[in-house]
Amino acid sequence: MPAFEHLSVLVSIVVGVAVSQVLFGLGQLVRRRGSYKVDPLYILANVVILLVLVDSWWSAFSWHDVSGWSYSRTWFVMLNPLLVTMAAQLLPPDWDERPLDIHTTYYRNHRLIFSLLAFYPLMDMLDSRLKGAAHFRSLGAGYPITSIAMAMLCAAAAVVKSRKIQFICLMGVLLIVLSFIFEVFSLEPL
């Protein structure tokens, strides 16, 4: 089995576990509706993490034509999916807790969640640069700007206590992740 195929299985397992965790949590919210107060920040954080997980899985694929794999390169490629998976593991509340208090769980973990997510775009820029100048340029002129903006918004969401500012930060992160997904700044057509 070629080295990349071996690595892609591992990345898929890590991302799959985290996606399963997020979807299970959202499913539990639907199943238990009416027994808790909905927290829009918590829901938005789940959506952002779900999208970032898929983006990290997709980003790993662009290593498919690289030869000369090493143990350290494998860990480097695994780093972003692992960071986002750790953030996803911090999202769900204790489902056995009565009454279910999503708001408290979110605020207990939001600093860690968004601190981990703040590293994602920075590591992605390094990852993209290591794939070569042509690959980095193909991501478009706005890519470094939006990546840095995403890191700053995640860092702000980790630090501030204001729900309004956190909501604005999360909406900004959501728009940036959507710009990555739909390749808004790419020089290549979808």
N, C-alpha and C positions, 0 to 999 in steps of 0.2 A: 504494500500500500504506500503510495507516495506520501511524503511528509505532510503536505498541506491537507490532504484528505484526512489524515490521522488527527491533525490539529482541529480541523473544522468539525469533526465529530465531538471533540471535547468542548469547543466553544458552543456548539449547538446544545449540548447537555446542560452546560452552565446557564445559558440564556433560557433554555426550556424550563429549567427548575424555577427560575425567577419569574418568567411569564406565567407559569402555573400558579405560583404564589400570589401574584397580583390578581389574576383572574379568579382564583379561589376567593380572595378577599372581597372582590367586587361582587361575586356571586353570593357570598354570605350577607353582604349588605342588602342585596335584593331579597334574599330569602328571609331575612330578619327585619325587613322594613316595618316601620311602626314601633319598633322596640328601642329605638335610639334616635338621637337628634342628628340630622345630616350635617356634615361639616364640608362646605364647598372646597376649602383648601385641601382637605384630605382627598376628596374625589379628584381634584385637579392634579394633585401630586401623583396619584395612581396613574392617571392618564399620561402625564409627562414621563414617568418612569417606564411605563409600558412602551411608549414610542421610542424612548432612548434605548431600551433593551433591544428592540428590533433594529434600530439604527446601528447599535454596536455589533450585532450579529452580521448585518449587511456589510459594515465596514471591514470586518475581519475577512470577508470574501475577497477583497481586493488584494490580498496577499497570495492568491491562488497561483500566480505565475512566478513567484519568487523561488529560487533554488538555493541550496546551501543552508538548510535549516539548522539551527542550534538550539540548545536548551534555553539559553538566555533570550533568544528571539521568540521562542514559544511562550515564555512567561510574559514577555512584553506584549505580545498579541492578546494574551489572556487577561492582561491587567484591566482594560476598560470593561469587558463583560463582568469581571469579578467585582469591580467597584460598583457598578450599577446593580448587580445582584445583591451585594451587601446592603445597598440603599433600599432595595425592594424588600429585603427581609425585615427591615425596621418599620415598614409601613403598617402592617396589620395590628389591630388591637388584640388583646387577650380575649378570644371568643368565649371563654368560660366566665369572664367577668360579668357580674350583675350589679347594677345596670351597665350595659355596654356604653363606654364613654370614649368615643372616637376622638373627640376634641382633645382630651387629656393625653391620649396616646400620641396623637399628632404632635402636640407641643412638647411632649417628653423627648421625642426623637427627631424633630425637624432640624435641629442643628447638625446632627450627624448625617441625616439624609442629604441635606443640601450641601454640606461640606464635601461629602463623597461625590455628589453630582457636579460640584464646581471643578473637580479634576477631570471630568470626562472630556469636555471640549479641548482642554489644554493637552491632554494625552492624545486626543484625536488629531490635533494639529501636528504633534510630534510624529505620530504614526503616519500621517499623510506625507509629511516631509521625508520620512525615511523610505517611503515608496518611490521617491524620486521627484525631481523638480517638475517634470512633465505632469505627473499625477497631481501634484500640489496645485499647479497652474490650472489644471482641468476643473478644479473645484470652484474656480471663479474668484474674482477680486474681492467679493464680499465675504468669502469664507473665513479668512482670519479675523475680520472685524466682527462677524456674527459669533464666531467661536469665543473670542475674548469677551464679548458682550454677554454671552450665555454664562461663562464662568463668573463674571461679575454679578449677574443677576442671581445666580445660585448662591454665591457668597453672601449677597445682601439678604436673601431669603433665610439664610442660616443665622444671620446676626440679628436682624430686626425682630421686634416682638409685635409690631403693628400688623394686624390682620389685613388691613387695606394695602399696606406696602408689600406684604407677602403675596397677596393676590395679584398685584401689579407685576411683581417679579415673576411669579409663576406663569402669568399670561404671556409675558415677554419670552420666557424660556419655551413655552409651548409654540409660540410663533416662530422662534428660531429653529426649533426641532422640525417643525413643519417645513421650514425653508430648506433644511437639509434633506428631508424626505422627498420633497418635490423639486429638489435641485434648482432652486430659484436663482442662485448665483452661478450656476455651472455654465461653462462655455459650450458644453455639449448638450444637444437636445435630449429630452426624456426618451 
